[in-house]
Amino acid sequence: MSQQRIPAWITVGVIPLANVALAAFAAGLVFWYLDINPFDALGTMAYGAFGSSYGWGYTLYYMTSYIFTGLAVAVAFQCGMFNIGGEGQAYIGALGVGLVCLALGGHVPFIILLPISIVAAAVFGALWALIPAWLQATRGSHIVITTIMFNFIAAALMNYILINFLKPDGTMSVESAVFHESAWIPKMHDVLAVFGISLDRSPLNLSIFWSLFVAWAVWVFLWRTRWGYEIRTVGSNATGAQYGGIGIPRVVILTMLVAGGLAGFMALNVVQGEAHQIKLNLVNQMGFTGIAVALMGRNHPIGIVLASLLFGFLTQGGSELQFEYSIDARIVVVLQGLVILFSGALQNMMKHPIERLYLTLANRSGSDQAAAEA
Amino acid sequence: MTAQTDSAADLALELRGIDKSFGAVRANKHIDLKVEKGTIHGIVGENGAGKSTLMSIIYGFYQADKGDIFVDGQKLQIKDSKTAISAGIGMVHQHFMLIQNFTAIENVVLGAESGNLIDDSLKKARAEMEHLAKEYGLEVPLDTPVEELAVGYQQRIEILKALYRGAKILILDEPTGVLTPQETEHLFKVLQSLKEQGTTVILITHKLREIMAATDNVSVMRQGEMVAHVRTQDTSREQLAELMVGRKVLLRVEKGASTVGDVKLSMDHVSLTDHMGVKRLKDVSLNVRAGEIVGIAGVSGNGQSELLEALAGIRAINEGEIDLNGHKVTADHRLSPSEVRKVGVGHIPEDRHRMGLINAFPAYEAFVLGYHRSPEYNGKIQMKQKSMIDDCAEKMERWDVRPQDPYLKTANFSGGNQQKLVIAREVEQNPDVLLIGQPTRGVDIGAIESIHKRILDMRAAGKAILLVSVELDEIRSLADRILVMFDGIIVGEVPADKADERTLGLMMANIVPEEVKALQAEETA
């Protein structure tokens, strides 16, 4: 009478793929409505995102950012919290990275500067998560509300700091001075050129390796350390955690510090790796997209890397599409929305039929087997 | 299928070949059942044997995949509970379905109103209920909101609801779980007089003693199948237990002698007020010595949970003093749950799903809950995966947890095996004091036997054990001394050999019988 189990390849493979296929179908209907051949559109997107080292560069550059912001949501989610504050945490993380690069760029070698800017990204991002975390842990203020509010506060604060302190005199646009070149994280095309591999110029930089390493480290942290054990315990059964002697407020604060730090890392890619200056609005919704990435990636680092690649493809392929067919830039948002709708909100629509189908097939072959054995 | 045999005419309810599957799970396999008119028919089986599914099919909550239902010899398609009610089937659920701030009479009328004005219905219902009360001993205060009534009364309202709707077949699902022995006895009297007036009663329970006391016939279910139909007078508890489990079961474990040592756990005038401002413990004093089991009896919700949680460090006390294996706890000086573990106190919580285990975790992870910071499971940064898994596998073998798979998700073990996991975890840390709450709740009868044996083994090993349970049989067969709780106070103490059902039942309702008073006077003198 025991309940049969659904194998992992169904849960993390077949079901997400079916959801993406449905989203693609719905997107096809949108293109059809816009008088664009859906297959041509898909082809344009695929070519734009993967057809050249230029496309690949952009896709992977976006992927890098999404991995960081996606992990920031996933870690909090494992503790039962919904961190909507990736946007603000990444923005403040950018301040940390920017300050380090502005202060030390040209004065210390890159190899010394990089660890400092990595720490600064994490510390600034974590500090921005600390107040909502503390309010949640001690006062029960809901983390969703406080982190949303902190996104607005971060935006206002950054406006103020950029205009009053960081904007060089005599410039019009609201951005900091460009960092000294020695502070820049090397671009992938420059690095590979040394080895004789030539790539098109793209924003892709060495942060991508850091993002993959961090994804692995998050997996170790959550599933192989006692701190991760406590985080997951609080997330799946708070009463049980209390029984087990786990201090819930302490775990909530720790989790949010980690989440904020992860979001802060996103600035390494965007600020130190690409823009080389602190710009207004540099996070550009990537913090929010991190929520969709985490949702799609089932709050698991492997899933998040794959979902980040998908969203990187949507972002890059979508902008090609916009260029090619001169349609509204928000088509990218529509495509992302469809993916979120089908793989997040409607995930159970495909889940139950697929699981039922699997069980029926498995039972049929199971009883065949039993009959053969008998 | 119109031709009925002669005997069928006397059947109130007949099921033929009922099949029901949920996904891959076959909850009911080809069930046949004949319930004679004007009898009390018991249905027993372990958790998950398919009793509830079968009743839900009869009451129209589920549709059978296959099979026929006959009511009074007529084949009936029961597609919803409305059909069931109009066919004269009434159901009293384990968890009452009453509107708390309605009165008894309003609850009875709800959903069975006639006419446009509620007053007419209420008037009609009042007359009818007064009649039913007299005839069957179903007196309830008609005009008091339900939330102010004791559970025994609430259950009577559920029965009245069914009778008011013209039930000729009354199904009761685990009706005695929340009742004191006296209330249970009254319920059985009510059922008896219902039967005498021609109502058919189907009683679902896992308590074999009640089956023997109250029923005429009994059907036994095991793993979705009907394994036996017998006349109650021709069977015995032992035989029923064997049928339920499929092997011989010891219903009562032999309690050996044990040497009683020093006091290991004591509470001195302890009071506790919860976050709602309700006083849950009132001036509670008790002590437990090494090598003895002290049982706490009482109807669920009278402060037993708070007592356990206060001792385990989960709740703070407001007044008084606790001594845990030589460590003092007061309102100002708390010990956290992990500190309580460190001073040698193990805690097997009342509710393993809510507290004792993490259902989403694999067994080996749930198995270290509370001890996850101990050096044996931890390296510098990473936890020692291998030692956690090996340790869990080893203890699963020693405690006969099945399936013996440390990777299996905790939720996928049966109740008895989950409980063994919790007990193994706490006992293997070798504590001096054990706090045990409801050790066999939702546990199969076969596993109960082995859990009881383990608890007695710990007593023989010189542990001081505090046992909270709502099952009187369990307390009586395990405990050396029994304390009875009512509304946060300790009503009194009885030695196990003097604790008969009646005495405990009275004390559970806050009445101390003379014999007990005399005993207590003797002790203080």
Interface residues (C-beta under 8 A of the other chain):
Chain A: M1 S2 Q3 Q4 R5 V220 R224 T225 R226 Y229 E230 R232 T233 S236 N237 T239 G240 Q242 Y243 G244 G245 G247 R356 L359 N363
Chain B: G23 A24 V25 R26 A27 G48 Q223 G224 A312 G313 I314 S336 P337 S338 E339 V340 R341 H347 P349 R354 M355 G356 L357 I358 N359 A360 F361 E365 V368 L369 G370 H372 R373 Y377 N378 I381 Q382 M383 Q385 N412
